[in-house]
Amino acid sequence: MNYYPRKLLSKIEPFYKLREIIAIVGARQVGKTTLLKIIFDHLSKKHKCLFLTFENRSDLEIFDTDIENFKKLYCLDYEIIFIDEFQYAKDAGQKLKYLYDTTKVKFFISGSASLQIKEAGKYLVGRVFTFDLHSFSFEEYLEVTNPALYHIVKKGFNIVKNLLAGNEPKITNFIKSEALNAKLTNLFEQYLIFGGYPRVVTSKTDDERKQVLASIIDNYLLRDISSLLHLATENQLLNLSRFLSLQTGNLISYTELSTTIGMPYKEVKNHIKILEQTFVVNLVYPYFGNRRTELVKNPKVYFLDNGFRNKVIDNFSSLSDRSDMGALAENFIFNSLIRGNIIDSNKVNFWRTKSQAEVDFIVFREGEIIPVEVKYAPINQKVAGKSLFSFINKYSPKTAVITTNKEFGARQIKNTNLYFIPIFFLD
């Protein structure tokens, strides 16, 4: 099996020697099983380890119905136990707590439904560390698809990480070759269209990529989520997902959604909540300091993978032939921010005033706010737009970011350092 490098691994490694349970959660097909096996292969060199999957119905049935014998069969002879597909277990939290409290076993678990994992977590307070695994970031994608190019342009990712960590690296447009820039841009645009699911990334043709995405939606969205969580008809779930796809980066109205797809208001809210808990979409809420002048309620919607989103609406056209290029770029930056590779922040908001001034994203770093404005076009004059300038005037952030199509840059606005960063390096 080919094991591809994942940035999340370095965040998990410091917790190997701790007693607490490690939970890796994320959508189907993002590589949770592979990551568990990488950790298993590493730790089994020095420890007695066991790998189980609850897709194996016999192991699941023993866990569900006879936890004492599960303990005798598996927990007494091993130091570390890995359980894949943990979301299938019933009353999982209580049973895992019992095993944790009555044995010395270290547990690693994975699951694709955060609702089940969170329910289990109620019984495991103080006993579990949870890590979210996403589809490949663009940096991971580049490392897999074109390692030689990745090593040439890796400097750009490092500049951005240093810059947003509060350091002040020298900012240079180090890619001098237009041909090299074009090669990087072509790969980035393919990533925007097909996304970062590992099986999609390693596919050889566009037809194969489309088929893999169709399979993911059929098996995950229409089958797993519907049956696992007892949702409405598959058509309603698919129609809701299509409508949300067309609203990517926009404010959503539950009332409008209810009317458009013919689903009761409460069911719409519940289904969107389920889509969030199963790692299909994410809602982003407004940042506000003044309730009278700033939006405080309506969320925006983003998908956790561009390829998934594009398959739902069945649009794989090139960027030059589509009207939603801005939405795809914004969706990319949202996912980059929530991965926490560039800014270690677990909170992402947007800012919008009642007079329609808007900043795409507001993120937080050690108490500081950082506004991020998404552009994917040449920027001839490196200036802040009216909305970002308004935010800077109001909140005086130390750092602000505007993405560009390929060039670095910097300028000072009052006490704010405004950085212009090529969009593909903000990852």
Order of alpha helices (4+ residues) and beta strands (2+ residues): alpha-beta-alpha-beta-alpha-alpha-beta-alpha-beta-alpha-beta-alpha-alpha-alpha-alpha-alpha-alpha-alpha-alpha-beta-beta-alpha-alpha-beta-beta-beta-alpha-beta-beta-beta
